[in-house]
């Protein structure tokens, strides 16, 4: 994925997102996933969650870049927008802000949790070193998992997302570490939303590394470098 190219596609998808999503078959047991070659032994895992209108290939190379030596798994959202374009939940962009389908978001959250639980049982996976990395909608769902299943993963990387207002943090003695990144010039999900997310997470007892970037709705080169460094440091704790 080339840093910055996400912004243009998201502007175009604002109109597309006004259309109804077509749900994938509810009988499918797990989300479709793209995997890197498995490292030897019990490997750390980074699961990447794409944004609106993208697919599992969008952030796959980013995952490999920021977490060399890890098993990278890129999940495809379950709702189809168009040819090779998927969404975690339908959303409308209004003057009052994004309005999303709460039920669909909860269904996607539950399916991600189901996937991670099954993954942690695999012999080649280190269940104590699983990280979620999400962009935009993928960041919202990564945070949703962190808030509702705080012991499920060791870390989450949230890029250019926002907190879904219906989320209620679950009390736990164990919580994932969080890297929260957002562009100060983001016109789709304004920077103020990241400030609110930081407050929500810290109030719930999460350790948050909140970083601001001179960027729009994108994964900038600086964000890539920050993520790689943070992942190395977080795994030393």
C-alpha positions in Angstrom: 0.0 0.0 0.0 1.4 3.4 -1.0 1.2 5.9 1.9 -1.4 8.6 1.2 -3.3 6.9 -1.6 -6.2 5.9 0.8 -7.5 9.5 1.0 -8.7 9.8 -2.6 -10.4 6.5 -2.6 -12.3 7.4 0.6 -13.6 10.6 -0.9 -15.1 8.7 -3.8 -16.5 6.1 -1.4 -18.5 8.7 0.6 -21.1 8.5 -2.2 -20.9 4.8 -2.5 -21.4 4.3 1.2 -24.9 5.8 0.9 -26.0 2.7 -0.9 -27.1 -0.4 1.0 -24.4 -3.0 1.6 -25.1 -6.6 0.5 -24.3 -9.0 3.3 -22.1 -12.0 2.8 -23.6 -15.3 3.7 -24.3 -15.5 7.4 -23.5 -19.2 7.4 -19.8 -18.6 6.7 -18.0 -19.6 9.9 -15.0 -17.2 9.8 -14.0 -14.1 7.9 -12.0 -14.5 4.7 -8.3 -14.0 5.4 -5.1 -13.4 3.6 -2.0 -14.8 5.4 1.7 -14.3 5.0 4.2 -17.2 5.2 4.2 -18.5 8.8 7.5 -17.9 10.7 9.0 -20.8 12.6 7.8 -21.6 16.1 5.1 -19.8 17.9 4.9 -16.6 16.0 3.6 -13.2 17.0 0.6 -12.1 14.9 -0.6 -8.9 13.5 -4.2 -8.9 12.2 -4.9 -6.0 9.8 -8.4 -4.6 9.3 -9.0 -2.4 6.2 -11.2 0.7 5.8 -14.4 1.5 3.9 -14.5 0.1 0.4 -11.1 -1.6 0.5 -10.3 -5.3 0.8 -7.9 -7.7 2.6 -5.1 -6.9 0.2 -5.1 -3.1 1.0 -3.1 -3.2 4.2 -1.4 -6.6 3.8 1.9 -5.2 2.6 1.8 -2.6 5.4 1.5 -5.4 7.9 4.5 -7.1 6.6 6.5 -3.8 6.6 5.7 -2.9 10.2 6.0 -6.4 11.7 8.7 -8.4 10.0 9.1 -11.8 11.6 5.4 -11.9 12.4 2.5 -13.8 10.9 0.4 -11.2 9.1 -3.3 -11.9 8.6 -5.4 -9.5 6.6 -9.2 -9.9 7.1 -11.9 -9.0 4.6 -14.9 -7.2 5.9 -18.2 -9.1 5.5 -20.3 -6.5 3.6 -19.9 -6.1 -0.1 -20.1 -2.6 -1.6 -19.0 -3.4 -5.1 -16.5 -5.3 -7.1 -13.7 -6.2 -4.7 -14.8 -3.5 -2.3 -16.0 -4.3 1.3 -17.3 -2.6 4.4 -17.5 -3.6 8.1 -20.8 -1.7 8.4 -22.9 0.7 6.4 -22.4 4.4 7.1 -23.8 7.7 6.0 -21.8 10.9 6.0 -24.0 13.7 7.2 -23.5 17.4 8.3 -23.8 16.1 11.9 -21.1 13.5 11.3 -21.0 9.9 10.3 -24.1 7.9 11.0 -23.5 4.1 11.1 -25.5 0.9 11.3 -25.0 -0.1 14.9 -26.3 -3.7 14.5 -24.0 -4.3 11.5 -21.0 -2.9 13.4 -21.7 -5.3 16.3 -22.0 -8.2 14.0 -18.6 -7.4 12.5 -17.1 -6.9 16.0 -18.4 -10.3 17.0 -17.0 -12.0 13.9 -13.6 -10.5 14.5 -13.6 -11.8 18.0 -14.6 -15.2 16.8 -11.8 -15.2 14.3 -9.2 -14.2 16.9 -10.3 -16.8 19.4 -10.0 -19.6 16.8 -6.6 -18.2 15.6 -5.2 -18.3 19.1 -5.8 -22.1 19.3 -3.5 -22.7 16.3 -0.2 -24.5 17.1 2.0 -22.0 15.3 0.5 -18.9 16.9 1.7 -17.2 20.1 -1.7 -16.4 21.8 0.0 -13.8 24.1 1.3 -11.8 21.2 -1.7 -11.0 18.9 -2.1 -7.4 17.8 -4.9 -5.7 15.8 -4.0 -3.0 13.3 -6.9 -1.1 11.8 -7.4 1.9 9.5 -10.6 4.0 9.5 -13.5 1.5 9.9 -10.9 -1.1 10.7 -9.6 1.1 13.5 -13.1 1.5 14.9 -13.6 -2.2 15.0 -10.1 -2.8 16.5 -11.0 -0.4 19.3 -14.4 -2.1 19.7 -12.7 -5.4 20.3 -10.2 -3.8 22.7 -13.0 -2.2 24.7 -15.4 -5.2 24.8 -12.8 -8.1 24.9 -9.9 -6.5 26.7 -8.0 -9.7 27.4 -8.3 -11.0 23.8 -5.3 -9.3 22.3 -2.0 -7.8 23.5 -2.1 -4.6 21.5 -4.1 -2.5 19.1 -2.9 0.1 16.5 -5.7 2.6 15.6 -5.1 4.8 12.5 -7.6 7.5 11.5 -10.6 6.0 13.2 -13.1 7.2 15.9 -14.9 5.6 18.9 -18.3 4.1 18.1 -20.6 5.9 20.5 -22.5 2.8 21.5 -19.4 1.1 22.9 -19.3 0.4 26.6 -15.9 -0.6 28.1 -15.8 -3.9 29.9 -14.1 -4.0 33.3 -10.9 -6.1 33.2 -7.6 -6.4 35.0 -5.9 -7.0 31.7 -6.0 -4.6 28.7 -4.1 -4.3 25.4 -1.6 -1.5 24.9 -2.8 1.1 22.3 -1.1 3.1 19.6 -3.5 5.8 18.5 -2.6 7.9 15.4 -4.5 10.5 13.5 -3.9 13.2 11.0 -4.6 16.8 12.1 -6.0 17.6 8.7 -8.3 14.6 8.3 -11.5 15.9 6.5 -13.5 12.7 6.8 -13.0 11.7 10.4 -11.8 14.9 12.1 -8.9 15.0 14.5 -11.3 15.9 17.4 -12.6 12.3 17.2 -9.1 11.0 18.0 -8.9 13.3 21.0 -12.2 11.9 22.2 -10.9 8.3 21.6 -7.8 9.0 23.7 -10.0 10.2 26.5 -12.4 7.2 26.3 -9.5 4.7 26.4 -7.6 6.5 29.2 -10.7 6.8 31.3 -11.2 3.0 31.0 -7.6 2.4 32.2 -5.9 1.7 28.9 -2.2 2.6 28.3 -2.4 4.9 25.2 0.4 6.2 23.0 -1.4 9.1 21.2 0.4 10.6 18.3 -0.6 13.4 15.9 0.6 13.8 12.3 0.4 16.4 9.7 -1.7 14.2 7.5 -5.2 13.8 6.0 -7.3 10.6 6.0 -4.4 8.3 5.2 -1.6 6.1 6.4 1.5 8.4 6.0 5.1 7.3 5.9 5.6 8.7 9.3 2.7 6.6 10.7 4.3 3.5 9.1 7.6 4.2 10.8 5.9 5.0 14.2 4.0 1.7 14.0 7.0 -0.4 13.3 8.9 1.2 16.2 5.9 0.9 18.6 5.5 -2.8 17.8 9.1 -3.5 18.6 8.9 -1.7 21.9 5.5 -3.1 22.9 6.7 -6.7 22.6 9.5 -6.0 25.0 6.9 -5.4 27.8 
